Amino acid sequence: MCSFVQKTKAAFHSIHSFLNRSSLFFSKTLGPLSKKKSYKLFIFTFLLAAILGVAYLALMPDISRLKKENPSKTAFMEYREKQWREKGRPVQVHQAWVPLSRISPYLVKAVLIAEDDKFWSHEGFDYESIMQAVEKDLQSGRWKFGGSTISQQLAKNLYLSPAKSHWRKIREALITWRMEQVLSKKRILELYLNVVEWGDGIFGAEAASRHYFEKPASGLSPREAARLAVVLPSPRKLDPAGSQRYVESRAEVIYSIMLKRGIVPPEFEEDLQPPEKPESPLVQP
């Protein structure tokens, strides 16, 4: 009941904001209107806002719970479990929840560089990346729905299926927008790093770190973090601990960016270099 009340308040807030913006837009665009036209315009705007409000209530999950509660299982995990059952594979979800403070800052930075470098500045949508993705789709003649931010990826992982459709993208956009309104950036990042897929049955930074590098997420080195970040687009095809050429080259790019930005101290790089062999003492004749 409380959840419904909160969602209703949020819906009415959105409708009120929509009406105010619509009224301002029409007044600037159309200029002074007669009472009759103003009345018709108000009715049309109100009905449209009401439809959007109903759609909002129907499509919006209770995101406010995520402020304090950690999701036990995501929609994407359930989707994978269904796939495993259908194929008769005895795979299970491996995940261990950890707070952001117990995840290596190197991994946090590497993931942001690889997946969403504008995370701290945007409000859920990277419009420049979206436009670039649309241009590529138009050129190829295929709609791939690219340009997703970490917030959008989290919305999809938590609540939606990976099926690519216009309807799913609409829901994803609504949930992303609401998530950015309700949750802090740090909380969004913490949720993402704990639920994102990192391999077959591997979810979250802690499970991935222990599976690939046999250490907790807090102990990851910069290069290990870069390798984990690289595989996120294709976590079941790429192995962060393996010797695949793409993983090695792309991880090196991310690592070099971390060095340039001062994320990895130069002293750390020097410590990784093998010590020089001491010169042999001169033999006196």
Buried (B, 14 or more C-beta within 10 A) or exposed (E): EEEEEBBEEBBBEBBEEBBEEBBEEBEEEEEEBEEEEBEEBBEEBBEBBEEBBEBBBEBBBBBBEBEEEEBEEBBBBEBBBEEBEEEEEEBEBBBBBBEBEEBBBBBBBBBBBBBBBBBEEBEBBBEEBBEEBBEEBEEEEEBEBEBBBBBBBBBBBBBBEEEEEEEBBEBBBBBBBBBBBBBEBEBBBBBBBBBBBBBBBBBBBBBBBBBBBEEBBBEBBBBBBBBBBBBBEEBEEBBBBEEBEEBEEBBBEBBEBBBEEEBBEEEBEEEEEEEEEEEEEEEEE
